[in-house]
Amino acid sequence: MNRKRIRKVVIFFTVLLLFPTVTVQAERTVYTYTYDYWGIERESPDAYQAVSTITGEEFGIGDFKDPQGLFVRENRIYVCDTANNRIVILERNGNDITLIDEFSEFTGDTSINTLNEPHDIYTTENGDMYISDTGNQRVLHLNSQYELIKTMVRPVDETIDQASDFLPMKLVADRAGRVFVLVKNYNKGYLQYDNDGNFIGYIGANEVKFNMVDYIWKMLSTKEQRAQMEQFVPTEYNNIALDQDGFIYATTSVFNENELINDKAKPIRKLNSMGTDILIKNGEYPPIGDIWWGNAAGVTGPSKFIDVTALDNDTYYAIDKTRGRIFGYDYQGNLLYGFGSLGNKQGYFQFPTALEHMGTDLLVLDSKNSGITFFTLTQYGDLINKALDEYKRGNYDISAQYWEKVLMQNGNYDLAYIGIGRSLLRKQRYKEAMEYFKIALDDDNYSKAFRLYRKEWIEENIAWIFAGFFLIIIAPLAIGKIKKIKKEVDEA
């Protein structure tokens, strides 16, 4: 554990000891915020603004009923209208949204050609659709004409209880045609199917949760008591998303809240092809949503993410069902901002169930108000986004210019100081970079800049260093030697 993480853990548990019960305001007045170096919540200009909310009623097809799934491909929006047993397809052009189609039936070689409580959908670039047809206990692969290509059902495998229900909830498919399925009550990770629909194993098996109290109790129990106790089993994921490079973003809301701050809970993960979590976490805190939580209007506990979406610039957003907030992170794991809340106003949520993006716009599906809310970047949010983009492209001067504009709107935004410092660091302007890192209290980057500045200073002044060494050490010795020789000559 590095020094930064140790410091944060100490601060976290110190506050818990001093204030075991944290009480926050019953009604939140700040919509957008972030956390500073000390973990103190700081009000921020809005980075996103809600521009519209749509329902099925607007398109003459009746309201959505308990919608659970949302997917975006270019300007097409696919909605799993779960309780209505249908898929609704919309198209967005600017501010105009039109109904393309809705369907609940398909054609093909199957005894049941209707949907039953579909929970998720994923479409490919050629228009193929993968649907978690939950009520029918199967995954469907349809073409764009709603013709059945193949069906994926419960695998016949010794690791799977053949007597249990097979309830596929969430899914994605990669460019190779592999399908990754999240199945309810399965805790071995995501099921994988190959391009032919054959089960080929699991990916991303969640780490086994170890509880010392349970372990000690198990050691002291009789053989019969141990037989009745549950084994230590991995917890479950609750959603899945795919980024542009084919990496899986996974969320879980089953964890010990005391393991959040030390990054053992890992509510967001980025899985490679081996199922290894490769999510970068160089921020002051792990990507866990709210740093502090208390009791407000009966809402308790930490943030619990129920969906995640990754933009093309590797920033990612996760939505929290506990308080209805969206948290944005850059590719280094720094919190950009959090925004939103529970409520009935536009931009607030009652029961968010899915999060997607269209370009830089965000779409949130709410199963309780049966609507989709669209969010667009504000000028402030756009400046942050452009600063991150330009830095990744290697345009450090331009990136720093955007960060300067961000500071004009929010002088308390530590990431802007760090962003300028990193740009200066890349340009080998180490002393200037140190000044910006010092303002943001960024110890790690400050130390890096200081080491490089010291090395640069030594290289530039090496001649003077040797000259000084000669004058201070060598010259007195030489003079002393000369005097000694002269004295010996004089006495001879």
Summary of the structure (lengths in Angstrom):
residues: 492
radius of gyration: 28.8
end to end distance: 71.1
largest distance: 122.5
contacts: 1486
relative contact order: 0.10
helix: 29%
strand: 30%
